[in-house]
Amino acid sequence: MLSRILSATLIGIEAHPVEVEVDITGKGLPHFSLVGLPDTAVKESRDRVRAALKNTGFVFPLKQVTVNLAPADLKKEGSSFDLPIALGVLASEGVLSADSLRGYMVTGELSLDGRLKPVKGALSMAISSRAAGLRGLILPSENAPEAAVVEGVAAYGMENLAQVVEFLRGDLDVSPCSIELAEVLEVASRYEDDFSEVKGQEHAKRAMEVAAAGGHNILMIGPPGSGKTMLAKRLPSILPGMTFEEALETTRIHSVAGTLDSGQPLLATRPFRSPHHTISDVALIGGGQYPKPGEVSLSHNGILFLDELPEFKRNVLEVLRQPLESGEVTVSRAVASVTYPARFMLVAAMNPCPCGYIGDEKHQCSCTPGQIHRYRTRVSGPLLDRIDIHIEVPAVRYSELSSVQGAEPSGDIRERVTKARSIQLERFGKERIYCNGQMKTRHIKKYCTLTTEAQGILETAMQKLGLSARAYARILKVSRTIADLEGSDQILPHHVSEAIQYRALDRGVY
């Protein structure tokens, strides 16, 4: 007897429907055949399904069992086909009716005792179920809150195989999982770190506010222990709150990658990813035999923090150029080519020299000029070209560390940043640009006009400091953001003066 049940496989962050066809015949010797380009994990489902059926009280047929995963030319991977294959076997044996399986997408990994284990990509499968007009999605209970975020499709969380069978027979009434989105967004959008914990570094905190307001990439240069990492970790707390669409897209990426916490319905805080400097280019950008998202995609809508920037391999840093420019990354392999979103803020930190103490008043630098030159040239010009703000982060004085006066909390800074971002969204309209940091040359000409006095200041800086055309464009973009923070339509002289201060490398400070 032939049975059909709908499941899905993941390609990139999209879930593609897969029809699981099971045919059982009593002719010939007992045999189990699985076709349709399954990977090793899918092939091993035969043993998991056999043990789960036996330990749940059902009988695995000693007949010729053929399972086809259609479309046959689409590569299938993972353990999410265990449950649909088991239900297909039961339907072919007459334990379940064919009608009971219609209208549902089914996914789940089976343990040997019949319990359901969570799978990756439940959110994408829920979106695929809604697009296909299905009445529900049957999946492990731990994945149900994640799938319930999608309105218009019922997510039925199940504990084990026996419960699924009883539900499909109509012997058990299971209510679909439901969550309060507003409550989830409020609870999940709280940050543990706050800018009020940062002592001193007022110049650096102001630069962080400007970077957050305009979506500018930023590079911090300073000696060890000056607070560069501390500042970077608190940057997400002053970024505008995530919209539901942003949270949904970010959650899909983390769900596919398997980094979403069990039972977590939505990722509503801005991601903060800080890979070690020994990371490979594949781990950073994404890839593998079956392409998976890398750190640049896992930091989508959030922060990618690269500490000790010159310590990263040069080929690893160079792969950042495409996502920084386009906001997405395409990974091509022989089996597939997938595109992942990768719109993030790059925050980098480095020492001014290998030992970190050049120019420090209290420590003697032990580096030779050659060592300093080699250290700084590890970061290429094209990558620095994509970083708008370079700031100095000097060592914090004792008087500032011991001060009992509280610093400004993240909430107050975030209010100003959110207002500036709303001005930018209104300015750019439907140009598919969301902040000043994404402006191209034509936008700079249109929106970054200077007053006569501001032009004079910038011209003087260009001549005396020897600033490049690259620095000129960056200063204009940052000036526009500073003006937006003040709610000014015009870019005034003090806006330009402040923006020039955020070009430490161009000013020859280091």
WOQUIHU-V57787 format. One record per helix or strand of 3 or more residues. SS is the DSSP state (helix for helix, strand for strand). FROM is the first residue (numbers start at 1). LEN is the number of residues. If there is no record, write none. Layout:
BEGIN
[[SS & FROM & LEN] [SS & FROM & LEN]]
END
This chain:
BEGIN
[[strand & 2 & 10] [strand & 14 & 12] [strand & 31 & 5] [helix & 40 & 4] [helix & 45 & 12] [strand & 64 & 7] [helix & 82 & 11] [helix & 98 & 4] [strand & 104 & 3] [strand & 115 & 3] [helix & 122 & 10] [strand & 136 & 5] [helix & 141 & 8] [strand & 154 & 5] [helix & 161 & 9] [helix & 181 & 8] [helix & 195 & 3] [helix & 202 & 13] [strand & 218 & 4] [helix & 228 & 11] [helix & 244 & 14] [helix & 281 & 5] [helix & 295 & 4] [strand & 303 & 4] [helix & 309 & 3] [helix & 314 & 5] [helix & 320 & 7] [strand & 328 & 5] [strand & 337 & 5] [strand & 345 & 6] [helix & 369 & 8] [helix & 381 & 4] [strand & 389 & 4] [helix & 398 & 4] [helix & 410 & 19] [helix & 436 & 3] [helix & 441 & 7] [helix & 452 & 14] [helix & 469 & 18] [helix & 493 & 9]]
END
